[in-house]
Amino acid sequence: MRPRLALVPGEPAGVGPELCVRLAQQAQPAELVAYADPDTLRAAARALRLPLELCEPGQAAGPGRLALVPVPQAAPVRFGEPDPANARAVITALERAGAACLAGEYQGLVTGPVHKASINAGGIPYTGTTELLAGQAGTPVVMMLARPGLRVALATTHLPLRAVADAITRESLEQTLRILHAALVRDFGLGQPRIAVLGLNPHAGEDGHLGREEIEVIAPVLTALRAEGMSLEGPLPADTAFLPARLEHCDAVLAMYHDQGLPVLKHGGFEHAVNISLGLPYPRVAVDHGTALTLAGRGLADPSSMLAAVALCARLGARKLAA
């Protein structure tokens, strides 16, 4: 059986709608059902001069057809110009698709890029889709980004840098590593995943001279989890942890904060990188780029990350079906 995936374009004025239109032009490894405003998808298709026929879930077949659950917007879309009036529609699409995944209607969720500033300007407190879906599911979630040859998970996500050190506790780090380890086993089929754990400070603290988080927080957690059988290396200095010779011996890297690990991953393969939420009851994979407002509606956006997100979510969904 082919997995069935929910698809949410994200910010209407960004490139998400046109990426969904491009998905509809070719055969996909899963049945896709979009949660979006139909007029926005049609406008994206006209801008790209591509055919698009929207149909009921279960009826899509063939190039140019896309199944749709309508989520109407408050205002017509103007590509490149986010409208806070449409913030509620963006969040509603995510919430409805997430709820359907929790109810077992889909085996996974693929999401396009959102515009955080526009959502907050619309009066909806919002830090990220990962956090939104975690709150809806009532479960802790770990963000992991991946491209061919590298997976990078995050101990903290969308925090100001000055708040990062306080957010990394023994309890939170242990929880993150357990979620990461379990997902690598369950979702990626790794029997004994090898995880490289970065330090927080330069040179991993330099034996306490540049910070004591490695000594007082990170190392004790790694020691305890190694005793349970986990394969963990670290805490490692971040400036040498991504050397190719070191990466050959690990299945994932755990970075302590957002910009410690993600610039390396994106530099080495931005077009094919995706964002995965680990710990949800269903697979969720997102594009690893922003709304690209300057490209929206012009047919210039590279669909590679969206195609990679669908392909990975389909594989994870197929494993879920098989289980």
N, C-alpha and C positions, 0 to 999 in steps of 0.2 A: 504493500500500500504506500502511495505517496503521502507524505505528511501534508497537513493543512496548516497554513501560516497566516496570521493576521499581519497586515501591512499598514503602517501609519506614516504618511508623508512628512509630518512635522510642520514647521512654519510654512503657511500658505504662500507667502511672498518670496520664499527662498527657492532653492533648486529641488527640494523634496518632491513636489508634485510632478515635475518633468522627469525626474528619475523613475518615478512610478510608471509614467507613461512609457518610458523606454523599456522597463521591465515587461510591459504588456506586449511589446513588439516581437518577443521571441519566447521560445519554450523555456520553462523554468523547472527546476527539480522538485517543485512543490506546488500545491494548489494555493494561490494567493487570493486573499480577500482584503481589499482596502477599506479603511475607515477614514473617510474624507468627505469634503464638500464636492458634489459632482460638478458644479459649475467651475470650480478651481481646476479640477482635473481636465475638463474640456478646454478651458482656457490654455492650460499648459500644452495640450495636444495641438491646439491651433497655432500656438507660438512656435512649436517644433515642426509644424506641418506633417504631423503623423496621425494615422487613423486611431480612433479610440471609440469603442462601444462599451458602455457600462451596463452590467447585467446583474441579475440576482446571484447571490452565493450559490455555487453548485452548477451554474450554467456557463461559466466562462470556458471557452475552448477555442484555440486558434489565435493567430497573430492579431493584435489590435483590440482584443477583448480583455476586460478586467472586471472581476466580481467586486461589488461595492456594497458596504453598509453606509448609507448616507449620514454624514455629520455636518449639518448646515452651519455656515459661518454667519456672523452678524453683518458683515460688510463685504462687498465684492473685492476680489483680490486685485492688487496692483503689484506686479512682480517687481522686486527690488525695494518695496516700501512697506515694511511691516506695520500692521494696524493693530494697536492694543485692543480694539473692539473685537478682534478675532481670537484673543487669548483663550477665552472660555471654550471655543470650539477645538483648539489645539489640545487642551487638557482633557476635554470630554472624549476626544478620539482615543487618547492614550488610556484613559480610565476604562472606557467601554471595551477596548481591545484587550487590556490586561484582565478585566473581569471575565471576558469570554475564555481567555487562556486558563484562568483559574478554574472555570467551570468545565474544562476539558473539551471545549468546542474546537480548539486549535492545539497543535503540538509545538507551537513556537510563535514568537512575535519579532517582527523586523521593524525598526523605526528609523525614520529620516531625521535630519537635523532640526533642532528647535532654536528659537531666538529668546534667550532667557530675559533680556531686557524688555522685550515687548510683552512677554507674559507678566512680568512683575509690574510693568506700566499699566497693564490691564487690571491690576488690583488682586492678582493671584500670587501669593508668596511661592517662589519656585527656585530651587537650587539645581535641579537636574532630573532627568527622566529615571536614572538609576534609583535615586532617592524616592521619587514618586511611586514607582512600582514596588519598591521594598516596603513602603508604608502601606500600600494597598494589600500586599500579600501578608503583611505582618511577620516578615522574616528578615534577618540581617542579610545583606547582599554585599558582594565584593565586585568591584569593577576590574575587569581584565581586558586589555587591548592585545590584539594579535595580528601578526602578518606572517607570511611564510618564513619560517625559521626562528621566530621569536614570539614569546608570550610574556607580557608584563602586567602583573596585577598590582593593585594599589592598597596600601594600608590605610590611607586617608584619601579623600577625593576632592571635592570642591570647597576647600578651606583657604582662608588667608594664610600666608606663610607663617605669620607670627602665632597662629593658633595650632600649627601642626604638632609641635613637640608635646603640648598638653594633651592632645587627642590620642597620642600613642601611649597606651597603657599596656601592662602585661595582659589584662583581660581582653582588651580589644585586639591586640596582636595575636593572641592565641586563637581567638574566634576567627580572625581573618585567615590564618594559616589552616585551620581545620576546614573552613569552607573551600579554600583554594585546593587543598589536597583532595577533598572528597569529590569536587567537580572534575579535577583532572582524571580521577579514577573512573567516576561514573559516566561523565559526558564525553571524555576524550579517550577512554579505554586504556589508560596508562596504569599498569599493574603496580608499579612502585615509582611514582613521580619524584623527580629530583628538582628541588626548589632552591634557588639561590636567593638569599635574603640580604638586602642592602642595609648598611648602617644609615643613621640619620645625619650624622655630622661629617665634615670633611675627614678623609682618611679613617672613616669609621670610628671617629672619636680620638684617635691617636693615644690609645691606652688611658683615656680619661682626661688628657690635656686639652682636647678640643670639644669636650662635652661628655657627659656620663650616661646618656641614654643607652648606649650600646652595652655598658657594663651592668646598669641597674634594671633595664627593661628588656632589651632585645635578646641578649645572650642567655639569660635565665629561661626565657620562653623556649628558645631553640633547644637548650639542653633538656628541658622537660619533655618536649615533643619528640626529640630523638630517642629518648628512653622508651617511647611508645612505638617506635619503629619507623617514624618518618625520616625521609632522606632530606636533610636540610643543611645547607652550607652558609656560613656567615656568622656574624654580620660582616659584610664585605664593603670595602671602599667603592663608592659608586663610580668613581672615575676610571676604574680598571675592570669592573664587573662585566662590562659589555664587550670586552675583547673577544674576538672570535674563538680563540683557543679555550677560553673559559665557558663560553656559551655552548660549546660542543658537549659539555657534560651536565647540562641542566635542561629541564623541560619547561620551566617557567622562572621568571624573576619576580620577586616581591619588592617593589619600591616603596619607600616610606611616604612619599607625597607625589602629587600629580606631575610636576615639572622635573622631578628627579629621573623618572624613567621614560616618560612619553616622548620627549624630544628625540631620544635615541631611536625609539621604535619608528616614529614617523619619518625621520630622516632616511631610514633604510628602506622604506617602502610605503610611503603615505597613501598612494593610490589604492593599494590592496589591503590596507589595515582596517580592522573592524573593532567594535567595542562590544564586549560580552558581559552580561550581568550574571555572576555566579551566585547560586544560593536560592534563586527563585524556584518555584515548583515547575516551571516551564523554561525552555531556552528563550532568551531574549538577546538579539544581536542587532547592533546599530551601525550606521556608517560612522567612520572616524574622521568626519570633517564638519565644518560649520554650514551655515545657510547659504554662503556665497552669494550674497545679495547682488553684487555687481554683475554676476553671471546669469542671474535668474531670468527666465523667459527668453533667453537669447540662444539656447541650444548649444552652449559652450561647456556645460558642466560635464566632467568626466564621470561616467556611471560605474567605474570599476569597483569602488568601495561598496556601493549598493548591491552590485552583482555578487561580490564576495560575501556580503552579509546574508543575502538570500541563500547562497550555496552552503555556507556554514550552518545557518539555522536549519536548513533542510536536512543536513547530515545529523545534526543533534536531534531534530525532531524524529527522524527515522529511527535513531537509537531509542528514543522514548517510546515510539510505537512498538518496536521489537521487544522492549522490556515489559 
